[in-house]
Amino acid sequence: MSATLNWHPARRPQPTTLTGRFIRLEKLDPRRDREDLWEVFQGVESDPKLWDYLAYGPFTEREDFDHWLDSNAASSDPLFYSVIDLASGQAQGILSLMSIVPDQGRIEIGHIAFGAAMQRTPKGSEAVYLLGKLAFELGNRRLEWKCNDANARSKRAALRFGFTFEGVFRKHMVIKDRNRDTAWFSITDEEWPAIAAGFDRWLSAENQQPQGQVHTLEACRAR
């Protein structure tokens, strides 16, 4: 028999602002963010592959996009955040805390949609770090990441961020009339301090690096 945990449920996340070195996370507000997000998601420089594995999009009609954004903003689970670039003030992506189960200390980062201006920059990594930090500060035992098993970009990102691959749920969903096998990843509360320290070192290095010099999150975590 396992030892008694003296477990106390986690707290539910509230729509608070989280500020980092490159971005801040604010609760999604369509009145504030609608024009920016339409441009980064559907504008001329948007990434068409963004929608390949999401259950929604792309949006050819503005009315459909606005309805989707309004529905996201009204939700508390998932709880959506806009990613605001500190340098420009532009909303450049969204992500959420979801599958929130305080009684079991379980929470997930999901519905990640980063515009092209965030991709391959520290901004996306910092957004995940800030939500992970919040998740464990709330008392959660487990942070989850799930994605389509065919989504190689998402699986690489999960491993780069320090998540552990746990397996595949076969025939888990039907998305856009296609089968989805779902890959599951997690970070536990015991693992988070070392992972967080690696994030912090990497983000500090990125913030201070000379032009042309490149650091990697994996290298900083290994130090």
N, C-alpha and C positions, 0 to 999 in steps of 0.2 A: 504494500500500500504506500502511495506517495505521501510526502510530508504535507501537513496543513499549510496553506499559503497565507492565512489571515488576509484574504483578498478583499479589497475595497474597489467598487466599480470606478471606472474612469469617468471623467467629466465630458460632457458634450462640447464640441467646438462651437464657439460663438463667432459671429462675423467681425473679427478684429483685424486691424491692419498690421502686417508683418513687413518690416523694412530690412533689407540687406544692403550689400555693397553696390549691386548693379540694378536691382529691381525692388519693388515693393509689391506685396500682395494685398489687394483690397477686395472686399465682397463685390461680386459682379453687380454693376449698376448700369443697366442699359441706357439710361438717360445720359450718363457720362461717357460710356465706352462704346456705344453702338456704332458710331461712324468709324472710329479707329478699328474696331474688330471686323467690320464689313470690309474695310480696305485690306487688312492683313490676311483675312481668310479668303476673300473673293476678288481682290484687286488684281492689277496686271502683274504684280510681283509675288503673288501668292503661290504656295506650294500645292499643286494638284494632288500629289500623293498623300497629303494630309488626311484625306477622307477615306483612303482605301480600306482601313480596318475599323473605322468608326461606324456606329449604328445609324448615323445621320449624315447629311451633306453628300456632295457639295450642294450649295444653294444657288440656283439660277434665278430665283425670284426673291426680291428683297422682302416681300411680305412674309415668306416662309422663314427666312433668316431671322427677322424681327420676332416672330412668334417663338422660334426656338430659343432665342436669347432671353425673351421675357419669361418663358417657362423655366429656364435654368435659374434665373435670378430669384424666382419665387420659391425655389426648392430649398429645403433644409437638409435633405439627404437624397442626393448629393448636395453638398454645400459648395457653391462655385465661387472661385476667386478669379479676378482679373490680374494679369501680370503687367505691371506698369514699369516701363523703362525709365529709370531715374534720370538719365541724360536728356531724353526728349519729352518725357511726360506722356508718351503714347502707350495705350494699351496694346500689347503685342501677342497676347495669348490668354488662354484660360486653363484651369485645372480645378480639381475638386477633392475634398475629403468625402468619402462615401462608404456605404456598407458599414455604418457606424453602429457598433454594438457595445455600449459602455459596460453592460453587466458582465461581459466576457473580456473586456479590454482589447477589442479588435476593431481596426479601422483600415481603410484602403485609400491610396492615392489613385485617382482615375479620371476619366474624361479629359485626358491631356490633349490639348490642341494648341501648339505653338506655331506662330507665324514664321515665315522664312527669316525674318530679322532676328529671331531668337535661336534659330537652329545653328548648331556648331559654335555656340558662344557660351560663356559662363552663366548667362541669364537663365536658361532652362535648368541647369544643374542647381542654381541657387534657389529657384522656385521649389524644386523637389526637396532640397535641404530644409528650407523654411517650414514647409508643411510637415516633414518628418520630425523636425525639432518640436513643433507644436503638438504633434500626435503623442509623443512620449512625455512631454510636459503635462499633458492632460491625464496621464496615468495609464495609458494603454500598454498592453503587454506585447502586442503584435501589430506590425504595419505591413499591409499587403500591397502587392502589385500584380495585376492580372492583365493578360493580353491574348489576342489571337495567336495561336502557336505558329501561324504562318508569318507573323509580323516580326521579321528579323530585327528591324530597327528598335522596336520596343524591348525585345528580349536582350539585345546588347546593352541598351540603356539601363535596364534593371540590374544586370550584372555589374555594370560600371559604377552604379550608385551603391553597390554593396548588398543588394538583395540576394538571397539564396534561392536557387531554383528548387521547387518542391515536386514538380510533376505536371502531368497534363490530364485535364478532364476531357475525355473524348466525347464528341457529339454533345457538347455542353449547351450550345445555343444555335439558333438560326438567325443570321444577320444578313439583311439585304438578300434574302432567299438563298444564302449560301451557308454551308455548315461551318461552325466555329468550334474547333478544339481549343480549349483555353489553357494556357500555360500559367502556372501559379508560382509566385515568388513571395518571400517575406523577409523582414528584419525583426528580430525580437528585442525586447528591452535590454537584455544582457549584451547584445551585440552593438546596440546603438552608440554608446559612448565612443568606442574606437572608430566607428564609421563617421560619426559626427566630427571627431577630431581631424580625420582625413579630409572631409569636406572643408572644414575651416582653414586648414593649411593650404589647400588647393585654391580656395577662393581668395585668400590673402595673397598668394603668389600671383594669381591672375590680376588682382587689383594693382599690383606693384610691378608687374613684369615690363621690361623694356620692349619697345616695338620690335616685332619680329620674333621674339622669344616665345616658346610654347611650353606650357606645363601640362601634365596629365593628372587627372584625378587618381588613377591607379598608382602612379608613382608617389604622390603625396600620401596616400593611405598606407603605402608600404614602409614609409620612413619610421 
